[in-house]
Amino acid sequence: MATEKPTEHNLDPVDWEAMRQLGHRMVDDMFEYLQTLAERPVWSPTPPAVKAALQMPLPTEPTSPEIIYERFRDWVLPYPKGNIHPRFFSWVQGNGTMLGMLADMLASGLNPNVSIGDHSAMYVDQQVISWCKELFGFPAGAGGMLVSGGTIANLVAMIVARNAYQDGVVKQQGLYAHDGQLVVYGSTETHNCLDKAVQTIGIGLDNYRKIPVGDDFRIQLPLLREQIRRDRAAGMQPFCIIGNCGTVNTGAIDPLDELLALARAENVWFHVDGAFGSLAKLVPAYAQQLHAIEAADSLAFDLHKWLYVNYEVGGVLIRREELQRQAFTQEASYLVQHERGLAAGPPALTNLGPELSRGFKALKVWMSFQEHGLEKYRQLIQQNIEQAFYLGDQIKRNPPLELLTPVTLNIVCYRYNPGGLSNEQLNTLNKELLMQLQEKGIAAPSYTVLEGQYAIRVNITNHRTRTADLDALVEGSLTLGKTIFPAGE
Ligand SMILES: Cc1ncc(COP(=O)(O)O)c(C=O)c1O
């Protein structure tokens, strides 16, 4: 038996028993904290003293885990973003679950690098991706990859689309190797992560056509058709149409069937950004409208949004797996898979995306899907949609609150408008109203600007939200509105 030399070090606990007890305490504390969540304000600002404390010098000497944990309890735990809370409605963010939290602990304990090899995490990852294909109606042989979120999912899809162009000529020879400038199309409501993706793949923002939307915030098809015609006439190469399945501002769903048909007729790639909206496919009332997803060339989706899985986890599906593989496979002697041993196992995941090292994010998805089953998710997504419609109704019934867009999915945009104020004044005062809603810990909606109008924007991808939370938001908006807005004007 090998004896340890006193001069050799490692990072395991000096006192295993003390560390075990600390671990139990952490789990107990987190259970207590999350169980009593609704009793606390949704958000409170981080005090200056805590911000100052969080500017410690780089530690050179060790500190005991107990003291470090106390710092976490004092400085970190009391000032969360709030997206775990039932009254959090900002951006498009999910809540996570208790089992998801524990799964992250287990994943971190095993700490596998899920990129290559014959080990259990690779099979769990494979299982989760095949569930996702089934969920979205992609063929079993399609490609797919879990990534950190919608941004990277969209980027991966764009890289595959670009590298697939003209049988891979761009991958090998670069963007100048083919005739004509590649052009991408999407609506003006498309998420800005696709601007980043279009820049990153070297197409350039000037060649990303933002097609105007109609009153319903959906892409205007005649304008899209006309733009493609003009680009072709000018010698450009339309190569990808992006369809939105749930825009970030209003939850609008582009006419996906028509976009798919157009993409096929034009022989261009059809990508769907379904970061959150694609999950509405589970709800029967939306299934038909979202049917075209099943025929898309690629789909970006997030599990940390509307499947409420703990951060981070999103995914991308690519209809033709060979294109995904071609886009990312780079031969390297140190990554060749073997017939047996550790370097065997499922096809290496590094050949399906830009990353080599990957964490075990699949475990929390694998555990969550089993814990709840699809039917539960369907109910919760439907519940969130019904809550959004309820809130829209409440706003209509409670002037001077003003609904700014019809509710079509899970997003509600409104403002306080007592009349007699210019749009500029309304914008300034509604911004103030929003900040006070957050600062007073009443609720945490976010904001957007729709045709020049500042909107308080409520996104409901929250399994903890109850109708009473929406009532509190309406009441809070009315009460604060009265105090913020000049009376009688
Ligand atoms: C429609 C849409 N696409 C993409 C994204 C980016 O996703 P992520 O924040 O997971 O990177 C978002 C985020 O809200 C989104 O709403």
The ligand as a MOL file (V3000), in Angstrom:
LIG
                    3D

  0  0  0     0  0            999 V3000
M  V30 BEGIN CTAB
M  V30 COUNTS 16 16 0 0 0
M  V30 BEGIN ATOM
M  V30 1 C -36.1790 34.5980 -27.3280 0
M  V30 2 C -34.8660 34.4710 -26.6140 0
M  V30 3 N -33.8030 33.9930 -27.2790 0
M  V30 4 C -32.6100 33.8410 -26.6780 0
M  V30 5 C -32.4170 34.1860 -25.3690 0
M  V30 6 C -31.0640 34.0100 -24.7180 0
M  V30 7 O -31.1060 32.9230 -23.8340 0
M  V30 8 P -30.0560 32.7770 -22.6240 0
M  V30 9 O -30.3510 33.9080 -21.6890 0
M  V30 10 O -30.3840 31.4440 -22.0370 0
M  V30 11 O -28.6950 32.8470 -23.1950 0
M  V30 12 C -33.4910 34.6920 -24.6410 0
M  V30 13 C -33.3290 35.0950 -23.2350 0
M  V30 14 O -34.2300 35.5650 -22.5940 0
M  V30 15 C -34.7590 34.8220 -25.2710 0
M  V30 16 O -35.8270 35.2860 -24.6170 0
M  V30 END ATOM
M  V30 BEGIN BOND
M  V30 1 1 1 2
M  V30 2 1 2 3
M  V30 3 2 2 15
M  V30 4 2 3 4
M  V30 5 1 4 5
M  V30 6 1 5 6
M  V30 7 2 5 12
M  V30 8 1 6 7
M  V30 9 1 7 8
M  V30 10 2 8 9
M  V30 11 1 8 10
M  V30 12 1 8 11
M  V30 13 1 12 13
M  V30 14 1 12 15
M  V30 15 2 13 14
M  V30 16 1 15 16
M  V30 END BOND
M  V30 END CTAB
M  END
